[in-house]
Amino acid sequence: MKPTRIAIPALLSAMAALSLASCEDEVSPIGGSIFNGEVAINVDSLILKIDAQSIEADIIDARSTTNLIGNINVAEYGRLSSAYVTQLLSAADLAIPDSIGVNRVDSMKMVLEIPRNMTIGDTLAPQQLKVYRLNRQLPQDIRSNFNPEGYYDPADVVATRNYTLSGITLQDSAFRKATTLKIAFRMPDSWATDAFNAYRAGNSVFDWPADFNQVFPGLYIEPSFGRGAMANVSATRLFLYYHYFIERNVVEDDVAVKKQITMRDSVCLFSSSPEVIGSSILNYRISDNLLALKAQGKTLITAPTGYRVRLKFPVNELLEQYWASDHNLSVINNLTFAIPATTIVNDYGIVPPPDLLMIRTSEIDEFFAQGKVPDNKTSFRGTYSSTNGRYEFSSMREYIVELKNKAGHVTADDIDFTLIPVSFVTESSSNSYDGSTTIYITGCTPYLSKPCMAVLDTDKAAVVFTYTQQLMK
């Protein structure tokens, strides 16, 4: 422990002496001594060996608006394959002019949108996906080990598509500007005409997601060919394509004539959405390399499944130091926590997860099931700093204040925490008066963007405990 203290001596006596020296007759005895003592600002900076261990987490709550698809096999990381299922949210109405009839409907396509920075592996490797229509409702408590058997007909393949994740088919200018890859599947033509006619008839099934999902339970998308590449699908959308005609003046043989031109357009009718269920189906086999590191006593964390870290937070040591100080009044200013993290060398660019959730182990299931966000009392956000090479938890004051008020009755549950890779959804609000920006966390889900891994050096965790104490004499 390396405590640093800044003492602020009582200055009232010195100030009074100066006043007496300058104008003794004008000094009133009223209120002559309000405070006689000392204020100390304590900054206890500790480097601690945290009691921590890696625990396996093969099954997670994988419900998310984004989904992993593909297969990778990395010697340092392991083998991960992922398919996904998703319900769809229907558009409230058909945004097509009334003058367009069903005879103008051309087709329906499913488009998978993939951020270019959310791919991993060999982007030139050929891949193949197959799409199936679900015939049963997805369970509300779906998990990452969900078995889709019995929820679709394997013989009824709705669409098949070969693709790569490179965007190599784009022109140079489009390739430079595009931030999202789009993979399109042609769906059965009957889907387009049936959907068009149902909307035109004013079918109430499109009014509510629950009603629509009773009629159309959703889609199952699986990788059917290819290894060495994986992508995060940010959205699954179904577009209706149609055409119409316009007349334009054109010049033919130096003569201006009117000519009918065919125009083509599309409208998105169905899409994955936070309002409906979507879940990745994950199958991960931990590599021999990680198993060997764990056997050596290393503390490992991986995403999306694999290893989490369970630890005992050293709050008792902090409170013992706090109570040992001689004081009458005190204020706890802040508590911060940091854990060094090391990237495991690999050729696939697999790095530490960007954010961790530190949460009481007893509250994990309830936290994700109820869509909670960190409250800085029993759950905290830790962000990876590539500059400092560590995860930093910057606001744990409310946690230690609450335990301080328990007057030594700290339970095992109070210090039992688990570190979980997560993704945070944030919103920002700007103050028009001073220009400051406040960021609010509005969502927290297990990390599913792409594979991640790191070694946490829990033997060198850093804790900084700052509090102010006053001793009255």
Buried (B, 14 or more C-beta within 10 A) or exposed (E): EEEEEEEEEBEBEEEEEEEEEEEEEEEEEEEEEEEEBBBBBBBBBBEBEBEBBBEEBBEBBBBBBBBBBBBBBBEBBBBBBBBBBBBBBBBEEBEBEEEBEEEBBBBBBBBBBBBBEBBBBBBEBEBEBBBBBBEEBBEEEBBBEBEBEEBBEEEEEBBEBEBBBBBEEBEEEEEEEEEBBBBBBBBEEEBBBEBBEBBBEEBEBBEEBEEBBEEBBBBBBBBBEBBBBBBBBBBBBBBBBBEBEEEEEEEEEEEEEEEEEEEEBBEEBBBBBEEBBBBBBBBBEBBEBBEEBBEEEBBBBBBBBBBBBBBBBBBBBBBEBBEEBEBEEBEBEBBBBBBBBEBBEBEBEBBBBBBBBBBBBBBBEEBBEEEBBBEBBBBBBBEBEEEEBBBBBBBBBBBBBEBBEEEEEBEEEBBBBBBBBBBBEEEEEEEEEEEEEEEEEEBBBBBBBBBBBBBBBBBBBBBBBBBBBBBEE
